[in-house]
């Protein structure tokens, strides 16, 4: 299969049908704002419907069934913030940067593609002969803030927006109301002008339920950490940043922050969304990018400044993080 880039634009269904499904299905226009692609190929059947809502939400509904294991892969361009909820068996998603996610019942995901990345979907026999149903909402950060009437977005959304990864994804327990909404959207039979109004209302309801679920899961997570723990963990983070080229070992960091090592490791991941050394690695590479843009230091000098003794390992980590070698930063 030749590379095809999917990026959330109006032509996505056409490109997907033509290049990923090799032109074996056509895209039909259901209304000025809604289009549908049928999955009637080999042992796969179902549909994908895409709607551009007046609220600024891109709503996609998919129902798919397969008989045996299969895979597909394509390149995805930069996307808007995406909320995805699925029911039933689903594919394993693997990204070219090493991320792995399961798109199936039990949780919903918040994600955003920040730079081009290759996605591979593996549908295994475990889910054969059962329906995979999925809702996907895409929205700009500014529009989400406007709809919510606040600049302070849920912490899970902010983690995704601020993550340095190409494809950050945050999973959260699914709310029972989302199962009802999947039914209502997958089996929507409204017609004419009422259909667009119905989809508009349901799209906003799905978004509201998801945002409420995010805030609830964040409250539950933060309640496990006391104000003292949060203060000590923030102290640990500041120590790591201040000693980015020569960080303390975990036992020493725990002592300096005033925590035991177990609380440091568990609390750091809960509060900042990564391990101590995962967080350090991202910040090192971010600082390296900033220094390289100044064009004052060689690649080897920058590697040493951010704590990499081996320039080759630095170059490999940099390429994995940003998709280009450090020598190409301008």
SEGU-936218 format. One line per 3 residues: number of its first residue (from 1); for each residue z, x, y of C-alpha. Coordinates in steps of 0.001 Angstrom, whole numbers. Layout:
! SEGU-936218
NUM = Z:X:Y ~ ... .
//
This chain:
! SEGU-936218
1 = 0:0:0 ~ -908:1306:3442 ~ 1852:1505:6027 .
4 = 2382:-1670:8027 ~ 4834:-1981:10861 ~ 6922:-5145:11202 .
7 = 8791:-5476:14484 ~ 9721:-9098:15083 ~ 6642:-9929:17166 .
10 = 4451:-13022:16838 ~ 1946:-11286:14557 ~ 4479:-10245:11927 .
13 = 3705:-12978:9402 ~ -30:-12206:9602 ~ 517:-8453:9144 .
16 = 2977:-9081:6314 ~ 603:-11427:4495 ~ -2384:-9133:4973 .
19 = -870:-5715:4312 ~ 2339:-6201:2290 ~ 1123:-9131:187 .
22 = -2440:-7732:288 ~ -4037:-10806:1773 ~ -3158:-12970:-1241 .
25 = -1683:-15677:970 ~ -2469:-17189:4345 ~ -349:-18039:7363 .
28 = -553:-21586:8689 ~ 469:-22889:12106 ~ 2855:-25847:11821 .
31 = 3343:-26294:15586 ~ 2906:-24243:18786 ~ 6242:-22527:17984 .
34 = 6422:-22583:14168 ~ 4355:-20775:11517 ~ 4614:-20646:7732 .
37 = 3545:-18273:4972 ~ 3476:-19410:1335 ~ 4518:-17071:-1493 .
40 = 2069:-18170:-4206 ~ 1259:-14818:-5795 ~ 1698:-13550:-9342 .
43 = 5179:-14601:-10467 ~ 6547:-15314:-6968 ~ 6649:-18642:-5192 .
46 = 8243:-20055:-2074 ~ 7756:-19892:1681 ~ 8766:-18109:4877 .
49 = 8846:-20115:8133 ~ 9175:-18437:11525 ~ 10077:-20310:14718 .
52 = 10365:-19116:18329 ~ 13103:-21275:19865 ~ 13348:-22030:23587 .
55 = 16877:-20596:23550 ~ 15400:-17113:22988 ~ 16289:-17090:19281 .
58 = 13745:-16124:16649 ~ 14610:-18226:13572 ~ 13208:-17352:10141 .
61 = 13835:-19386:6988 ~ 12842:-18092:3537 ~ 12999:-19650:75 .
64 = 11757:-17473:-2768 ~ 11824:-17422:-6578 ~ 10529:-14729:-8947 .
67 = 10222:-14319:-12707 ~ 10542:-10555:-13207 ~ 11610:-7429:-11323 .
70 = 9434:-6342:-8402 ~ 9632:-4282:-5205 ~ 8019:-4091:-1803 .
73 = 8310:-1592:1037 ~ 7111:-1492:4621 ~ 7770:252:7917 .
76 = 9832:-1671:10443 ~ 9692:-979:14169 ~ 12495:-1381:16695 .
79 = 13998:-4870:16500 ~ 16313:-7161:18378 ~ 19850:-7895:17193 .
82 = 19596:-9714:13855 ~ 21959:-12092:12051 ~ 21142:-12723:8372 .
85 = 22788:-15053:5844 ~ 21557:-15534:2272 ~ 22389:-17757:-668 .
88 = 21753:-17084:-4322 ~ 20499:-13802:-5811 ~ 18896:-11426:-3383 .
91 = 17186:-8061:-3168 ~ 18764:-4657:-2786 ~ 17658:-3213:551 .
94 = 17334:568:855 ~ 16424:2281:4121 ~ 14681:5618:4558 .
97 = 17872:6965:6176 ~ 19870:6236:2997 ~ 21512:2894:3826 .
100 = 21960:319:1053 ~ 22704:-3384:1391 ~ 22626:-6457:-859 .
103 = 21027:-9518:748 ~ 22618:-12222:-1364 ~ 25288:-14912:-1225 .
106 = 28867:-14107:-247 ~ 28432:-12476:3145 ~ 26287:-12453:6254 .
109 = 25019:-9356:8027 ~ 24627:-8261:11628 ~ 22107:-5449:12130 .
112 = 19597:-3907:14506 ~ 16748:-1481:13874 ~ 16928:1121:16642 .
115 = 14006:3337:15707 ~ 11205:3039:13138 ~ 12542:3063:9585 .
118 = 11062:2365:6174 ~ 12634:-523:4259 ~ 12402:-1060:507 .
121 = 13376:-4348:-1144 ~ 14071:-4341:-4893 ~ 14220:-7738:-6594 .
124 = 15708:-7297:-10068 ~ 15710:-9489:-13169 ~ 19336:-10455:-12520 .
127 = 18056:-12946:-9938 ~ 14947:-14112:-11812 ~ 14271:-17862:-12064 .
130 = 16814:-18695:-9352 ~ 16213:-19485:-5685 ~ 16869:-16905:-2990 .
133 = 17385:-18718:343 ~ 17792:-16809:3597 ~ 18266:-17527:7292 .
136 = 17551:-14842:9850 ~ 18211:-15079:13601 ~ 16972:-12488:16095 .
139 = 18095:-12387:19713 ~ 18287:-9951:22633 ~ 21710:-8692:23647 .
142 = 21264:-9994:27197 ~ 20300:-13461:25954 ~ 23241:-13544:23516 .
145 = 25609:-12646:26364 ~ 24065:-15365:28488 ~ 24428:-18003:25770 .
148 = 28052:-16997:25156 ~ 28794:-16821:28889 ~ 30396:-13398:28573 .
151 = 29526:-9710:28709 ~ 32199:-8956:26086 ~ 30480:-9457:22737 .
154 = 32347:-9562:19403 ~ 33450:-6117:18257 ~ 31205:-6292:15167 .
157 = 28173:-6844:17406 ~ 29207:-4003:19712 ~ 29592:-1674:16704 .
160 = 26023:-2371:15672 ~ 24689:-2027:19219 ~ 26498:1275:19827 .
163 = 25889:2796:16395 ~ 23739:5950:16361 ~ 22158:5040:13014 .
166 = 18598:3752:12802 ~ 19697:701:10805 ~ 23395:-120:11337 .
169 = 24577:-3203:9412 ~ 27932:-4966:9426 ~ 28790:-7420:6599 .
172 = 31234:-10320:6976 ~ 32529:-13136:4723 ~ 30336:-16207:4819 .
175 = 31715:-19394:6383 ~ 31326:-22625:4338 ~ 29469:-24213:7263 .
178 = 26661:-21689:6820 ~ 25872:-23029:3345 ~ 25430:-26490:4848 .
181 = 23170:-25075:7556 ~ 21031:-23257:4974 ~ 20464:-26597:3247 .
184 = 19613:-28348:6508 ~ 17103:-25709:7591 ~ 15474:-24926:4235 .
187 = 14990:-28627:3521 ~ 14275:-29742:7091 ~ 11829:-32663:7021 .
190 = 11876:-33632:10722 ~ 8411:-34180:12149 ~ 6703:-34179:15518 .
193 = 8581:-33411:18766 ~ 11910:-34163:17050 ~ 11412:-31199:14694 .
196 = 11476:-28599:17464 ~ 14567:-30209:18993 ~ 16241:-30273:15557 .
199 = 15460:-26598:14875 ~ 16673:-25651:18363 ~ 20006:-27379:17779 .
202 = 20454:-25922:14295 ~ 19539:-22414:15417 ~ 22231:-22532:18091 .
205 = 24713:-23974:15584 ~ 24032:-21152:13104 ~ 24547:-18595:15872 .
208 = 27800:-20282:16972 ~ 29182:-20360:13417 ~ 28276:-16707:12861 .
211 = 29837:-15549:16143 ~ 32992:-17524:15335 ~ 33066:-15894:11899 .
214 = 32702:-12436:13449 ~ 35600:-13020:15817 ~ 37771:-14376:13010 .
217 = 37097:-11395:10733 ~ 37796:-9010:13624 ~ 41133:-10731:14316 .
220 = 42046:-10436:10643 ~ 41120:-6733:10548 ~ 42922:-5821:13768 .
223 = 46075:-7701:12756 ~ 46578:-5152:9964 ~ 47002:-2415:12598 .
226 = 49961:-2401:14948 ~ 49632:-1491:18627 ~ 51284:1834:17743 .
229 = 48679:2484:15013 ~ 45806:1730:17395 ~ 47270:4092:20003 .
232 = 47708:6889:17420 ~ 44213:6376:16031 ~ 42711:6562:19505 .
235 = 44656:9803:19987 ~ 43106:11123:16764 ~ 39640:10197:17999 .
238 = 40194:12035:21285 ~ 41402:15139:19422 ~ 38258:15123:17278 .
241 = 36045:14847:20365 ~ 37931:17604:22197 ~ 37532:19943:19212 .
244 = 34036:18902:18172 ~ 32982:22481:17331 ~ 36168:23294:15361 .
247 = 37948:20089:14265 ~ 41363:20174:12565 ~ 41702:19427:8858 .
250 = 42715:15844:8031 ~ 46393:16702:7300 ~ 46627:18571:10625 .
253 = 44843:15780:12505 ~ 47228:13217:11015 ~ 50229:15313:12122 .
256 = 48841:15794:15641 ~ 48147:12066:15964 ~ 51528:11010:14592 .
259 = 50271:9242:11445 ~ 50353:9874:7731 ~ 47033:10902:6206 .
262 = 46463:7633:4315 ~ 46976:5554:7470 ~ 44694:7908:9408 .
265 = 41821:7560:6941 ~ 42098:3802:6394 ~ 42886:2990:10029 .
268 = 40119:5186:11450 ~ 37475:3446:9351 ~ 38855:-14:10213 .
271 = 39022:665:13947 ~ 35940:2828:14513 ~ 33703:1745:11636 .
274 = 33353:5189:10021 ~ 35306:7963:8342 ~ 36774:10697:10545 .
277 = 34131:13201:9490 ~ 31320:10645:9546 ~ 32257:9842:13137 .
280 = 32505:13566:13966 ~ 29070:14237:12463 ~ 27421:11556:14607 .
283 = 29127:12755:17780 ~ 28154:16382:17048 ~ 24501:15429:16708 .
286 = 24609:13239:19824 ~ 26033:16172:21788 ~ 23376:18462:20302 .
289 = 20639:16100:21479 ~ 22133:16065:24988 ~ 22299:19886:25107 .
292 = 18739:20270:23829 ~ 17463:17948:26555 ~ 18915:20345:29147 .
295 = 16627:23108:27786 ~ 19251:25737:28585 ~ 20011:26802:25007 .
298 = 18036:27678:21902 ~ 18306:25540:18794 ~ 20573:28144:17164 .
301 = 22850:28233:20212 ~ 23125:24450:20263 ~ 23901:24395:16532 .
304 = 26742:26849:17062 ~ 28075:24935:20086 ~ 28492:21740:18051 .
307 = 30036:23456:15039 ~ 27099:24188:12705 ~ 27253:27747:11370 .
310 = 23977:27279:9467 ~ 20995:26436:11741 ~ 18983:25176:8751 .
313 = 21665:22627:7838 ~ 21864:21624:11491 ~ 18089:21102:11654 .
316 = 18152:18986:8479 ~ 21020:16834:9756 ~ 19332:16461:13141 .
319 = 16025:15356:11594 ~ 17829:12851:9376 ~ 19699:11431:12387 .
322 = 16890:11283:14970 ~ 13702:11449:12892 ~ 12438:14608:14623 .
325 = 13305:18332:14359 ~ 15548:19712:17134 ~ 12674:21880:18392 .
328 = 10768:18714:19377 ~ 13385:17414:21816 ~ 12034:17478:25364 .
//
